[in-house]
Amino acid sequence: MTDKAQAALLKFGTVVSVTDAGRVCVRFDDLDGMVSQPLKVIVPRAHRDKAHHAPDEGALVACVVDENIEDGVVLGEVYSDVDAPATSNPALWHWKMADGSEFEFDRDSGRLRIKTSSDISVETSAAASLKAATDITLDAPVVKVSNNLEIGGGITQGGGAGGKAVFNGLVETLADFVARGKSFLGHRHQENGAGSQTDPPG
């Protein structure tokens, strides 16, 4: 172990530049504004899995450096009087982005909330499954399905909105079709005069 490693110091400073995804330069005001060489930022994973979330310029960070401030690492950002915590609830795992987007998980209630100011994209090279114990609500002016749609249960149009269904292609059913209680396959007409009933549609 080197002397530099033995003489480690805990210092707090302000990020003045992000040199790349894994290094930042830090200003230490208690050392007359001295700016460090690029310091490595500690990340959750950096080998087979990769994690990336560099500190912002202006962020207050905690650092472990040698006694000459020549080498060290950035442990992470810390809250301050200027940058207060986004929540006071210790049960929340909460991320709030500069653009207003939020990711929040409440470990007490089990509730997950995601809010974003732009598009959301989820992609997999295999199958995807979304399962709920009660119901799933899709609330948007238009819900689009770009390819084939299979429905294992029934379809109910309701909620008081009314509306109609419009199809540009063939509509086919392997069973009967019922409109206002009248069966298409079982529907008959009485011939004019004394005629008998017509045969059902063939």
mmCIF file of the C-alpha atoms, coordinates in Angstrom:
data_MODEL
# 
_entry.id   MODEL 
# 
loop_
_atom_site.group_PDB 
_atom_site.id 
_atom_site.type_symbol 
_atom_site.label_atom_id 
_atom_site.label_alt_id 
_atom_site.label_comp_id 
_atom_site.label_asym_id 
_atom_site.label_entity_id 
_atom_site.label_seq_id 
_atom_site.pdbx_PDB_ins_code 
_atom_site.Cartn_x 
_atom_site.Cartn_y 
_atom_site.Cartn_z 
_atom_site.occupancy 
_atom_site.B_iso_or_equiv 
_atom_site.pdbx_formal_charge 
_atom_site.auth_seq_id 
_atom_site.auth_comp_id 
_atom_site.auth_asym_id 
_atom_site.auth_atom_id 
_atom_site.pdbx_PDB_model_num 
ATOM 1   C CA . MET A 1 1   ? 0.000    0.000   0.000   1.00 0.00 ? 1   MET A CA 1 
ATOM 2   C CA . THR A 1 2   ? 1.406    3.429   -0.955  1.00 0.00 ? 2   THR A CA 1 
ATOM 3   C CA . ASP A 1 3   ? 1.722    6.447   1.340   1.00 0.00 ? 3   ASP A CA 1 
ATOM 4   C CA . LYS A 1 4   ? -0.952   8.231   -0.740  1.00 0.00 ? 4   LYS A CA 1 
ATOM 5   C CA . ALA A 1 5   ? -3.426   5.454   -0.071  1.00 0.00 ? 5   ALA A CA 1 
ATOM 6   C CA . GLN A 1 6   ? -2.670   5.556   3.669   1.00 0.00 ? 6   GLN A CA 1 
ATOM 7   C CA . ALA A 1 7   ? -3.130   9.336   3.879   1.00 0.00 ? 7   ALA A CA 1 
ATOM 8   C CA . ALA A 1 8   ? -6.660   9.462   2.464   1.00 0.00 ? 8   ALA A CA 1 
ATOM 9   C CA . LEU A 1 9   ? -8.727   12.576  3.210   1.00 0.00 ? 9   LEU A CA 1 
ATOM 10  C CA . LEU A 1 10  ? -12.481  13.119  3.037   1.00 0.00 ? 10  LEU A CA 1 
ATOM 11  C CA . LYS A 1 11  ? -13.144  16.403  1.231   1.00 0.00 ? 11  LYS A CA 1 
ATOM 12  C CA . PHE A 1 12  ? -16.254  18.219  -0.022  1.00 0.00 ? 12  PHE A CA 1 
ATOM 13  C CA . GLY A 1 13  ? -16.120  20.286  -3.174  1.00 0.00 ? 13  GLY A CA 1 
ATOM 14  C CA . THR A 1 14  ? -18.041  21.528  -6.213  1.00 0.00 ? 14  THR A CA 1 
ATOM 15  C CA . VAL A 1 15  ? -17.885  19.933  -9.654  1.00 0.00 ? 15  VAL A CA 1 
ATOM 16  C CA . VAL A 1 16  ? -16.527  22.467  -12.146 1.00 0.00 ? 16  VAL A CA 1 
ATOM 17  C CA . SER A 1 17  ? -16.259  20.230  -15.222 1.00 0.00 ? 17  SER A CA 1 
ATOM 18  C CA . VAL A 1 18  ? -17.155  16.761  -16.451 1.00 0.00 ? 18  VAL A CA 1 
ATOM 19  C CA . THR A 1 19  ? -14.204  15.506  -18.473 1.00 0.00 ? 19  THR A CA 1 
ATOM 20  C CA . ASP A 1 20  ? -15.865  12.274  -19.551 1.00 0.00 ? 20  ASP A CA 1 
ATOM 21  C CA . ALA A 1 21  ? -18.494  9.837   -18.328 1.00 0.00 ? 21  ALA A CA 1 
ATOM 22  C CA . GLY A 1 22  ? -16.287  8.562   -15.511 1.00 0.00 ? 22  GLY A CA 1 
ATOM 23  C CA . ARG A 1 23  ? -14.249  11.584  -14.349 1.00 0.00 ? 23  ARG A CA 1 
ATOM 24  C CA . VAL A 1 24  ? -14.910  15.095  -13.024 1.00 0.00 ? 24  VAL A CA 1 
ATOM 25  C CA . CYS A 1 25  ? -12.793  18.020  -11.836 1.00 0.00 ? 25  CYS A CA 1 
ATOM 26  C CA . VAL A 1 26  ? -13.693  19.369  -8.398  1.00 0.00 ? 26  VAL A CA 1 
ATOM 27  C CA . ARG A 1 27  ? -13.073  22.782  -6.803  1.00 0.00 ? 27  ARG A CA 1 
ATOM 28  C CA . PHE A 1 28  ? -12.275  22.827  -3.078  1.00 0.00 ? 28  PHE A CA 1 
ATOM 29  C CA . ASP A 1 29  ? -13.180  26.217  -1.611  1.00 0.00 ? 29  ASP A CA 1 
ATOM 30  C CA . ASP A 1 30  ? -11.449  25.461  1.700   1.00 0.00 ? 30  ASP A CA 1 
ATOM 31  C CA . LEU A 1 31  ? -8.183   25.139  -0.260  1.00 0.00 ? 31  LEU A CA 1 
ATOM 32  C CA . ASP A 1 32  ? -8.410   28.619  -1.811  1.00 0.00 ? 32  ASP A CA 1 
ATOM 33  C CA . GLY A 1 33  ? -10.468  27.359  -4.750  1.00 0.00 ? 33  GLY A CA 1 
ATOM 34  C CA . MET A 1 34  ? -7.996   24.704  -5.817  1.00 0.00 ? 34  MET A CA 1 
ATOM 35  C CA . VAL A 1 35  ? -9.284   22.591  -8.724  1.00 0.00 ? 35  VAL A CA 1 
ATOM 36  C CA . SER A 1 36  ? -8.400   18.914  -8.753  1.00 0.00 ? 36  SER A CA 1 
ATOM 37  C CA . GLN A 1 37  ? -7.144   16.791  -11.577 1.00 0.00 ? 37  GLN A CA 1 
ATOM 38  C CA . PRO A 1 38  ? -9.900   14.611  -13.109 1.00 0.00 ? 38  PRO A CA 1 
ATOM 39  C CA . LEU A 1 39  ? -11.166  12.293  -10.363 1.00 0.00 ? 39  LEU A CA 1 
ATOM 40  C CA . LYS A 1 40  ? -12.877  8.977   -11.014 1.00 0.00 ? 40  LYS A CA 1 
ATOM 41  C CA . VAL A 1 41  ? -16.535  8.812   -10.063 1.00 0.00 ? 41  VAL A CA 1 
ATOM 42  C CA . ILE A 1 42  ? -17.673  5.716   -8.148  1.00 0.00 ? 42  ILE A CA 1 
ATOM 43  C CA . VAL A 1 43  ? -20.516  3.924   -9.961  1.00 0.00 ? 43  VAL A CA 1 
ATOM 44  C CA . PRO A 1 44  ? -22.721  0.936   -8.983  1.00 0.00 ? 44  PRO A CA 1 
ATOM 45  C CA . ARG A 1 45  ? -21.397  -1.275  -11.807 1.00 0.00 ? 45  ARG A CA 1 
ATOM 46  C CA . ALA A 1 46  ? -18.469  -0.880  -14.214 1.00 0.00 ? 46  ALA A CA 1 
ATOM 47  C CA . HIS A 1 47  ? -17.348  -4.374  -15.309 1.00 0.00 ? 47  HIS A CA 1 
ATOM 48  C CA . ARG A 1 48  ? -19.792  -6.677  -17.134 1.00 0.00 ? 48  ARG A CA 1 
ATOM 49  C CA . ASP A 1 49  ? -22.786  -4.481  -16.327 1.00 0.00 ? 49  ASP A CA 1 
ATOM 50  C CA . LYS A 1 50  ? -22.388  -0.747  -16.858 1.00 0.00 ? 50  LYS A CA 1 
ATOM 51  C CA . ALA A 1 51  ? -23.944  2.146   -14.932 1.00 0.00 ? 51  ALA A CA 1 
ATOM 52  C CA . HIS A 1 52  ? -23.720  5.773   -16.051 1.00 0.00 ? 52  HIS A CA 1 
ATOM 53  C CA . HIS A 1 53  ? -24.881  8.845   -14.164 1.00 0.00 ? 53  HIS A CA 1 
ATOM 54  C CA . ALA A 1 54  ? -22.207  11.530  -14.024 1.00 0.00 ? 54  ALA A CA 1 
ATOM 55  C CA . PRO A 1 55  ? -22.522  14.376  -11.471 1.00 0.00 ? 55  PRO A CA 1 
ATOM 56  C CA . ASP A 1 56  ? -23.670  17.724  -12.836 1.00 0.00 ? 56  ASP A CA 1 
ATOM 57  C CA . GLU A 1 57  ? -21.474  20.791  -12.982 1.00 0.00 ? 57  GLU A CA 1 
ATOM 58  C CA . GLY A 1 58  ? -22.153  22.842  -9.850  1.00 0.00 ? 58  GLY A CA 1 
ATOM 59  C CA . ALA A 1 59  ? -23.060  19.787  -7.744  1.00 0.00 ? 59  ALA A CA 1 
ATOM 60  C CA . LEU A 1 60  ? -21.632  19.422  -4.238  1.00 0.00 ? 60  LEU A CA 1 
ATOM 61  C CA . VAL A 1 61  ? -19.756  16.119  -4.018  1.00 0.00 ? 61  VAL A CA 1 
ATOM 62  C CA . ALA A 1 62  ? -17.942  14.081  -1.376  1.00 0.00 ? 62  ALA A CA 1 
ATOM 63  C CA . CYS A 1 63  ? -14.441  12.953  -2.342  1.00 0.00 ? 63  CYS A CA 1 
ATOM 64  C CA . VAL A 1 64  ? -11.705  10.761  -0.937  1.00 0.00 ? 64  VAL A CA 1 
ATOM 65  C CA . VAL A 1 65  ? -8.319   12.145  -2.037  1.00 0.00 ? 65  VAL A CA 1 
ATOM 66  C CA . ASP A 1 66  ? -4.668   11.848  -1.090  1.00 0.00 ? 66  ASP A CA 1 
ATOM 67  C CA . GLU A 1 67  ? -3.049   14.475  1.076   1.00 0.00 ? 67  GLU A CA 1 
ATOM 68  C CA . ASN A 1 68  ? -1.751   16.356  -1.978  1.00 0.00 ? 68  ASN A CA 1 
ATOM 69  C CA . ILE A 1 69  ? -5.116   16.269  -3.821  1.00 0.00 ? 69  ILE A CA 1 
ATOM 70  C CA . GLU A 1 70  ? -3.359   14.566  -6.724  1.00 0.00 ? 70  GLU A CA 1 
ATOM 71  C CA . ASP A 1 71  ? -5.455   11.417  -6.874  1.00 0.00 ? 71  ASP A CA 1 
ATOM 72  C CA . GLY A 1 72  ? -8.756   10.218  -5.513  1.00 0.00 ? 72  GLY A CA 1 
ATOM 73  C CA . VAL A 1 73  ? -12.354  9.310   -6.223  1.00 0.00 ? 73  VAL A CA 1 
ATOM 74  C CA . VAL A 1 74  ? -15.735  11.033  -6.073  1.00 0.00 ? 74  VAL A CA 1 
ATOM 75  C CA . LEU A 1 75  ? -18.111  9.145   -3.765  1.00 0.00 ? 75  LEU A CA 1 
ATOM 76  C CA . GLY A 1 76  ? -21.219  10.940  -4.999  1.00 0.00 ? 76  GLY A CA 1 
ATOM 77  C CA . GLU A 1 77  ? -23.312  14.078  -4.713  1.00 0.00 ? 77  GLU A CA 1 
ATOM 78  C CA . VAL A 1 78  ? -24.575  15.345  -1.342  1.00 0.00 ? 78  VAL A CA 1 
ATOM 79  C CA . TYR A 1 79  ? -27.466  17.617  -0.391  1.00 0.00 ? 79  TYR A CA 1 
ATOM 80  C CA . SER A 1 80  ? -26.822  21.153  0.807   1.00 0.00 ? 80  SER A CA 1 
ATOM 81  C CA . ASP A 1 81  ? -28.669  24.336  1.789   1.00 0.00 ? 81  ASP A CA 1 
ATOM 82  C CA . VAL A 1 82  ? -28.839  25.185  -1.923  1.00 0.00 ? 82  VAL A CA 1 
ATOM 83  C CA . ASP A 1 83  ? -29.867  21.707  -3.093  1.00 0.00 ? 83  ASP A CA 1 
ATOM 84  C CA . ALA A 1 84  ? -32.410  20.375  -0.591  1.00 0.00 ? 84  ALA A CA 1 
ATOM 85  C CA . PRO A 1 85  ? -33.795  16.785  -0.702  1.00 0.00 ? 85  PRO A CA 1 
ATOM 86  C CA . ALA A 1 86  ? -36.690  16.257  -3.114  1.00 0.00 ? 86  ALA A CA 1 
ATOM 87  C CA . THR A 1 87  ? -38.698  14.494  -0.390  1.00 0.00 ? 87  THR A CA 1 
ATOM 88  C CA . SER A 1 88  ? -38.639  14.059  3.373   1.00 0.00 ? 88  SER A CA 1 
ATOM 89  C CA . ASN A 1 89  ? -40.199  10.575  3.222   1.00 0.00 ? 89  ASN A CA 1 
ATOM 90  C CA . PRO A 1 90  ? -37.513  7.997   4.112   1.00 0.00 ? 90  PRO A CA 1 
ATOM 91  C CA . ALA A 1 91  ? -39.592  5.182   2.549   1.00 0.00 ? 91  ALA A CA 1 
ATOM 92  C CA . LEU A 1 92  ? -39.352  6.657   -0.967  1.00 0.00 ? 92  LEU A CA 1 
ATOM 93  C CA . TRP A 1 93  ? -36.818  5.727   -3.604  1.00 0.00 ? 93  TRP A CA 1 
ATOM 94  C CA . HIS A 1 94  ? -37.173  8.967   -5.520  1.00 0.00 ? 94  HIS A CA 1 
ATOM 95  C CA . TRP A 1 95  ? -35.508  10.431  -8.603  1.00 0.00 ? 95  TRP A CA 1 
ATOM 96  C CA . LYS A 1 96  ? -36.466  13.883  -9.871  1.00 0.00 ? 96  LYS A CA 1 
ATOM 97  C CA . MET A 1 97  ? -34.833  15.073  -13.094 1.00 0.00 ? 97  MET A CA 1 
ATOM 98  C CA . ALA A 1 98  ? -34.084  18.625  -14.154 1.00 0.00 ? 98  ALA A CA 1 
ATOM 99  C CA . ASP A 1 99  ? -36.778  18.479  -16.883 1.00 0.00 ? 99  ASP A CA 1 
ATOM 100 C CA . GLY A 1 100 ? -39.477  17.555  -14.333 1.00 0.00 ? 100 GLY A CA 1 
ATOM 101 C CA . SER A 1 101 ? -39.468  13.800  -14.964 1.00 0.00 ? 101 SER A CA 1 
ATOM 102 C CA . GLU A 1 102 ? -39.847  11.644  -11.840 1.00 0.00 ? 102 GLU A CA 1 
ATOM 103 C CA . PHE A 1 103 ? -39.319  8.029   -10.818 1.00 0.00 ? 103 PHE A CA 1 
ATOM 104 C CA . GLU A 1 104 ? -40.657  7.053   -7.415  1.00 0.00 ? 104 GLU A CA 1 
ATOM 105 C CA . PHE A 1 105 ? -41.124  3.802   -5.510  1.00 0.00 ? 105 PHE A CA 1 
ATOM 106 C CA . ASP A 1 106 ? -42.743  3.693   -2.065  1.00 0.00 ? 106 ASP A CA 1 
ATOM 107 C CA . ARG A 1 107 ? -41.504  0.613   -0.207  1.00 0.00 ? 107 ARG A CA 1 
ATOM 108 C CA . ASP A 1 108 ? -44.242  0.970   2.433   1.00 0.00 ? 108 ASP A CA 1 
ATOM 109 C CA . SER A 1 109 ? -47.175  0.916   0.004   1.00 0.00 ? 109 SER A CA 1 
ATOM 110 C CA . GLY A 1 110 ? -45.461  -0.856  -2.914  1.00 0.00 ? 110 GLY A CA 1 
ATOM 111 C CA . ARG A 1 111 ? -46.612  1.928   -5.271  1.00 0.00 ? 111 ARG A CA 1 
ATOM 112 C CA . LEU A 1 112 ? -44.501  2.709   -8.334  1.00 0.00 ? 112 LEU A CA 1 
ATOM 113 C CA . ARG A 1 113 ? -44.958  6.064   -10.087 1.00 0.00 ? 113 ARG A CA 1 
ATOM 114 C CA . ILE A 1 114 ? -43.194  7.188   -13.281 1.00 0.00 ? 114 ILE A CA 1 
ATOM 115 C CA . LYS A 1 115 ? -43.683  10.630  -14.802 1.00 0.00 ? 115 LYS A CA 1 
ATOM 116 C CA . THR A 1 116 ? -41.889  11.905  -17.875 1.00 0.00 ? 116 THR A CA 1 
ATOM 117 C CA . SER A 1 117 ? -42.049  15.047  -19.995 1.00 0.00 ? 117 SER A CA 1 
ATOM 118 C CA . SER A 1 118 ? -41.246  13.202  -23.231 1.00 0.00 ? 118 SER A CA 1 
ATOM 119 C CA . ASP A 1 119 ? -41.719  9.848   -24.970 1.00 0.00 ? 119 ASP A CA 1 
ATOM 120 C CA . ILE A 1 120 ? -41.343  6.497   -23.187 1.00 0.00 ? 120 ILE A CA 1 
ATOM 121 C CA . SER A 1 121 ? -39.874  3.564   -25.098 1.00 0.00 ? 121 SER A CA 1 
ATOM 122 C CA . VAL A 1 122 ? -39.704  -0.030  -23.822 1.00 0.00 ? 122 VAL A CA 1 
ATOM 123 C CA . GLU A 1 123 ? -38.219  -2.624  -26.175 1.00 0.00 ? 123 GLU A CA 1 
ATOM 124 C CA . THR A 1 124 ? -37.439  -6.311  -25.838 1.00 0.00 ? 124 THR A CA 1 
ATOM 125 C CA . SER A 1 125 ? -36.063  -8.911  -28.261 1.00 0.00 ? 125 SER A CA 1 
ATOM 126 C CA . ALA A 1 126 ? -38.425  -11.503 -26.766 1.00 0.00 ? 126 ALA A CA 1 
ATOM 127 C CA . ALA A 1 127 ? -42.007  -11.488 -25.463 1.00 0.00 ? 127 ALA A CA 1 
ATOM 128 C CA . ALA A 1 128 ? -43.445  -8.921  -23.035 1.00 0.00 ? 128 ALA A CA 1 
ATOM 129 C CA . SER A 1 129 ? -46.166  -9.456  -20.441 1.00 0.00 ? 129 SER A CA 1 
ATOM 130 C CA . LEU A 1 130 ? -48.243  -6.971  -18.456 1.00 0.00 ? 130 LEU A CA 1 
ATOM 131 C CA . LYS A 1 131 ? -50.467  -8.497  -15.782 1.00 0.00 ? 131 LYS A CA 1 
ATOM 132 C CA . ALA A 1 132 ? -52.762  -6.860  -13.215 1.00 0.00 ? 132 ALA A CA 1 
ATOM 133 C CA . ALA A 1 133 ? -54.954  -8.422  -10.529 1.00 0.00 ? 133 ALA A CA 1 
ATOM 134 C CA . THR A 1 134 ? -57.906  -6.090  -11.214 1.00 0.00 ? 134 THR A CA 1 
ATOM 135 C CA . ASP A 1 135 ? -57.811  -3.941  -14.362 1.00 0.00 ? 135 ASP A CA 1 
ATOM 136 C CA . ILE A 1 136 ? -55.521  -2.005  -16.702 1.00 0.00 ? 136 ILE A CA 1 
ATOM 137 C CA . THR A 1 137 ? -56.459  1.494   -17.874 1.00 0.00 ? 137 THR A CA 1 
ATOM 138 C CA . LEU A 1 138 ? -55.137  3.006   -21.116 1.00 0.00 ? 138 LEU A CA 1 
ATOM 139 C CA . ASP A 1 139 ? -55.999  6.708   -21.027 1.00 0.00 ? 139 ASP A CA 1 
ATOM 140 C CA . ALA A 1 140 ? -55.034  8.589   -24.192 1.00 0.00 ? 140 ALA A CA 1 
ATOM 141 C CA . PRO A 1 141 ? -56.814  10.492  -26.993 1.00 0.00 ? 141 PRO A CA 1 
ATOM 142 C CA . VAL A 1 142 ? -55.838  7.670   -29.374 1.00 0.00 ? 142 VAL A CA 1 
ATOM 143 C CA . VAL A 1 143 ? -54.620  4.130   -28.557 1.00 0.00 ? 143 VAL A CA 1 
ATOM 144 C CA . LYS A 1 144 ? -52.851  2.566   -31.558 1.00 0.00 ? 144 LYS A CA 1 
ATOM 145 C CA . VAL A 1 145 ? -52.101  -1.114  -32.225 1.00 0.00 ? 145 VAL A CA 1 
ATOM 146 C CA . SER A 1 146 ? -49.693  -1.388  -35.149 1.00 0.00 ? 146 SER A CA 1 
ATOM 147 C CA . ASN A 1 147 ? -50.030  -5.138  -35.800 1.00 0.00 ? 147 ASN A CA 1 
ATOM 148 C CA . ASN A 1 148 ? -52.373  -8.066  -35.205 1.00 0.00 ? 148 ASN A CA 1 
ATOM 149 C CA . LEU A 1 149 ? -54.499  -8.055  -32.057 1.00 0.00 ? 149 LEU A CA 1 
ATOM 150 C CA . GLU A 1 150 ? -55.738  -11.228 -30.347 1.00 0.00 ? 150 GLU A CA 1 
ATOM 151 C CA . ILE A 1 151 ? -58.416  -10.995 -27.641 1.00 0.00 ? 151 ILE A CA 1 
ATOM 152 C CA . GLY A 1 152 ? -59.048  -13.954 -25.365 1.00 0.00 ? 152 GLY A CA 1 
ATOM 153 C CA . GLY A 1 153 ? -62.183  -12.537 -23.743 1.00 0.00 ? 153 GLY A CA 1 
ATOM 154 C CA . GLY A 1 154 ? -65.049  -10.246 -24.697 1.00 0.00 ? 154 GLY A CA 1 
ATOM 155 C CA . ILE A 1 155 ? -65.074  -6.608  -25.768 1.00 0.00 ? 155 ILE A CA 1 
ATOM 156 C CA . THR A 1 156 ? -67.338  -4.064  -24.112 1.00 0.00 ? 156 THR A CA 1 
ATOM 157 C CA . GLN A 1 157 ? -67.787  -0.523  -25.401 1.00 0.00 ? 157 GLN A CA 1 
ATOM 158 C CA . GLY A 1 158 ? -69.195  1.613   -22.634 1.00 0.00 ? 158 GLY A CA 1 
ATOM 159 C CA . GLY A 1 159 ? -68.458  4.295   -20.119 1.00 0.00 ? 159 GLY A CA 1 
ATOM 160 C CA . GLY A 1 160 ? -71.077  6.626   -21.594 1.00 0.00 ? 160 GLY A CA 1 
ATOM 161 C CA . ALA A 1 161 ? -68.804  7.820   -24.393 1.00 0.00 ? 161 ALA A CA 1 
ATOM 162 C CA . GLY A 1 162 ? -70.806  6.302   -27.243 1.00 0.00 ? 162 GLY A CA 1 
ATOM 163 C CA . GLY A 1 163 ? -68.974  6.260   -30.541 1.00 0.00 ? 163 GLY A CA 1 
ATOM 164 C CA . LYS A 1 164 ? -68.747  3.789   -33.385 1.00 0.00 ? 164 LYS A CA 1 
ATOM 165 C CA . ALA A 1 165 ? -66.381  1.226   -34.837 1.00 0.00 ? 165 ALA A CA 1 
ATOM 166 C CA . VAL A 1 166 ? -64.928  1.799   -38.298 1.00 0.00 ? 166 VAL A CA 1 
ATOM 167 C CA . PHE A 1 167 ? -63.083  -0.928  -40.209 1.00 0.00 ? 167 PHE A CA 1 
ATOM 168 C CA . ASN A 1 168 ? -61.296  -0.507  -43.527 1.00 0.00 ? 168 ASN A CA 1 
ATOM 169 C CA . GLY A 1 169 ? -61.087  -4.258  -44.080 1.00 0.00 ? 169 GLY A CA 1 
ATOM 170 C CA . LEU A 1 170 ? -63.240  -7.366  -43.891 1.00 0.00 ? 170 LEU A CA 1 
ATOM 171 C CA . VAL A 1 171 ? -65.104  -8.107  -40.655 1.00 0.00 ? 171 VAL A CA 1 
ATOM 172 C CA . GLU A 1 172 ? -65.587  -11.847 -40.163 1.00 0.00 ? 172 GLU A CA 1 
ATOM 173 C CA . THR A 1 173 ? -67.162  -13.871 -37.367 1.00 0.00 ? 173 THR A CA 1 
ATOM 174 C CA . LEU A 1 174 ? -67.318  -17.652 -36.954 1.00 0.00 ? 174 LEU A CA 1 
ATOM 175 C CA . ALA A 1 175 ? -70.486  -17.352 -34.862 1.00 0.00 ? 175 ALA A CA 1 
ATOM 176 C CA . ASP A 1 176 ? -73.689  -15.308 -35.046 1.00 0.00 ? 176 ASP A CA 1 
ATOM 177 C CA . PHE A 1 177 ? -73.975  -11.534 -35.172 1.00 0.00 ? 177 PHE A CA 1 
ATOM 178 C CA . VAL A 1 178 ? -76.581  -9.839  -32.963 1.00 0.00 ? 178 VAL A CA 1 
ATOM 179 C CA . ALA A 1 179 ? -77.730  -6.213  -33.332 1.00 0.00 ? 179 ALA A CA 1 
ATOM 180 C CA . ARG A 1 180 ? -80.240  -4.780  -30.862 1.00 0.00 ? 180 ARG A CA 1 
ATOM 181 C CA . GLY A 1 181 ? -81.218  -8.289  -29.808 1.00 0.00 ? 181 GLY A CA 1 
ATOM 182 C CA . LYS A 1 182 ? -81.789  -9.561  -33.348 1.00 0.00 ? 182 LYS A CA 1 
ATOM 183 C CA . SER A 1 183 ? -79.769  -12.518 -34.602 1.00 0.00 ? 183 SER A CA 1 
ATOM 184 C CA . PHE A 1 184 ? -78.340  -12.283 -38.083 1.00 0.00 ? 184 PHE A CA 1 
ATOM 185 C CA . LEU A 1 185 ? -78.352  -16.055 -38.650 1.00 0.00 ? 185 LEU A CA 1 
ATOM 186 C CA . GLY A 1 186 ? -81.771  -16.569 -37.058 1.00 0.00 ? 186 GLY A CA 1 
ATOM 187 C CA . HIS A 1 187 ? -83.406  -13.487 -38.560 1.00 0.00 ? 187 HIS A CA 1 
ATOM 188 C CA . ARG A 1 188 ? -86.420  -14.032 -40.888 1.00 0.00 ? 188 ARG A CA 1 
ATOM 189 C CA . HIS A 1 189 ? -88.871  -11.794 -42.752 1.00 0.00 ? 189 HIS A CA 1 
ATOM 190 C CA . GLN A 1 190 ? -92.557  -12.388 -43.537 1.00 0.00 ? 190 GLN A CA 1 
ATOM 191 C CA . GLU A 1 191 ? -93.249  -12.356 -47.268 1.00 0.00 ? 191 GLU A CA 1 
ATOM 192 C CA . ASN A 1 192 ? -95.756  -9.808  -48.481 1.00 0.00 ? 192 ASN A CA 1 
ATOM 193 C CA . GLY A 1 193 ? -99.398  -10.932 -48.497 1.00 0.00 ? 193 GLY A CA 1 
ATOM 194 C CA . ALA A 1 194 ? -100.042 -14.506 -47.328 1.00 0.00 ? 194 ALA A CA 1 
ATOM 195 C CA . GLY A 1 195 ? -96.511  -15.703 -47.955 1.00 0.00 ? 195 GLY A CA 1 
ATOM 196 C CA . SER A 1 196 ? -94.499  -17.707 -45.490 1.00 0.00 ? 196 SER A CA 1 
ATOM 197 C CA . GLN A 1 197 ? -91.388  -16.603 -43.654 1.00 0.00 ? 197 GLN A CA 1 
ATOM 198 C CA . THR A 1 198 ? -88.145  -16.429 -45.536 1.00 0.00 ? 198 THR A CA 1 
ATOM 199 C CA . ASP A 1 199 ? -85.271  -18.757 -44.829 1.00 0.00 ? 199 ASP A CA 1 
ATOM 200 C CA . PRO A 1 200 ? -82.525  -17.544 -42.538 1.00 0.00 ? 200 PRO A CA 1 
ATOM 201 C CA . PRO A 1 201 ? -79.516  -15.943 -44.271 1.00 0.00 ? 201 PRO A CA 1 
ATOM 202 C CA . GLY A 1 202 ? -77.347  -18.618 -45.841 1.00 0.00 ? 202 GLY A CA 1 
# 
